[in-house]
């Protein structure tokens, strides 16, 4: 791969405690897009590794996983779409965990991946 993408986290979500729960606003999302097709099976292969503890508890149109990287002790959310993967930064996310997930995902094929980061206030 040419230039390696940066996984420096520009903004973390903010937690606001309210009666009945916690609301998170803002934060950063890294979008990973391969040049050769669908991503769901690739994500599932990566998440099957022993280092990850995952949960997919919701019946949503796209798979959503809460992921804990046991090797690095970081947590983030993964959302699979037909043609891309979104990595949602959580309050305890470390950029090394995002990088490790990306490296494993990129190793699942010879595809070139585009990585973009969007920050919400």
PyMOL commands that set and color helices and strands:
alter all, ss='L'
color gray80, all
select helices_A, chain A and resi 40-47+95-106
alter helices_A, ss='H'
color red, helices_A
select strands_A, chain A and resi 14-18+21-25+27-34+52-55+64-69+74-80+85-89+113-120
alter strands_A, ss='S'
color yellow, strands_A
deselect
rebuild
show_as cartoon
